[in-house]
């Protein structure tokens, strides 16, 4: 009986584990449709999609977290997690950076589901189901999460066409010529003309000799 109570207390404590730091690599959100919130004739069900994740933590670290959460003065304790690749998905809810162990496991699984839905060109997920299981074995506790749902594609209304905005490029303004540059150009042209005149004056005259 004591073992059952201890195991139950441990599982409850996992739900209140303080936020652990993680190396974020990707955050992805995806819309969810609540059953009954949209008429069924407005979307097409493409099929079932799923995702899963498995992370591991030291049982001793979880024990410290549980004691910390139930103490009078809680403090931040970092819990190292194995198997966390830092890619988190959030279906039907906003993304957030501070996640406890259970939330991280769910976010990892939802990210995999989102990638599968996007690959099938889905617009949203309906009937999302989540199952999280905690398995304690000796010094290590494993947290396994499985998520599944139906990928759907929204039907567009007839008679409408998406218009692509046309970007009109404005002609580039020619910068004004500076006075110094303009004067230099005139002086160069004048010097060139003077050189041509001087060359013509120095050439010897050619006298034609009659035979």
ABEGO torsion letter per residue (X at the ends): XAAAAAAAAAAAAAAABBBBBBBBABBBBBBBBBBGABBAAABBBAEBBBBBBBBBBBAAAAAAAAAAAABABBBBBBBBBBGBAGBBBBBGBBBBABBBAAAAAAAAAAAAAAAAAAAAGBABBBGBBBBBBBBBBEABBBBBBBBBBBBBBBBBBBGBBBBBBBBBBBBBBBBBBBAAAAAAAAAAAAAAAAAAAAAAAABBBBBBBBX
